Amino acid sequence: MKILLHICCAPDATTAYKRLSESNEVVGYFFNPNVQPEEEYLRRRAALEKLAKIWNFDVIYPEYDPQRWFKSVKGLEDLPEGSKRCQACIAMRLRQSAIFAKENGFDAFATSLTTSPHKDVKFINEIGIKLSQKVGIGYIPSVFRKQNGFLESVNYCKELGIYRQNYCGCVFSLPKVLI
């Protein structure tokens, strides 16, 4: 099966890519207009480029357009982490991934977001399934953090010298790191 893997960051991509690529053709899709500032976006992209080069897999890098993201979370800026703002962000990124997968001949799409212990796996998989039905493309539900998946990602990053960020990515999550 040919799978488009939405990749939020190189650390989360490690476990997701390894597991999916055992019996599938996997292409990465780094669609993250939520990551701010742009320097951080570029740092995360460089980390993924490094991982993709080491493990020899392809990644598609759509245009970085943070204004698109700001529009998708308009009115939700003051909500805390894990709120409807995060749900809108995830839904927007998965929607674009599903559409891209459908338009480009993939059999299914998946996301590396479920590697993180900080993400709502139930919501991610529910929105993935709904988008799958709406767009007409397969979705692969996952919980990549299970079976020590998150620990695997930490170990892969140490072993390969891959940058691990210390915040989700959006400008609204950044101040919490600096406090």
MOQUIRA-V140010 format. One record per helix or strand of 2 or more residues. SS is the DSSP state (H for helix, E for strand). FROM is the first residue (numbers start at 1). LEN is the number of residues. If there is no record, write none. Layout:
BEGIN
[[SS FROM LEN] [SS FROM LEN]]
END
This chain:
BEGIN
[[E 2 5] [H 10 11] [E 25 5] [H 38 18] [E 59 2] [H 66 7] [H 84 20] [E 108 4] [H 112 4] [H 121 15] [E 138 2] [H 149 12] [H 171 8]]
END
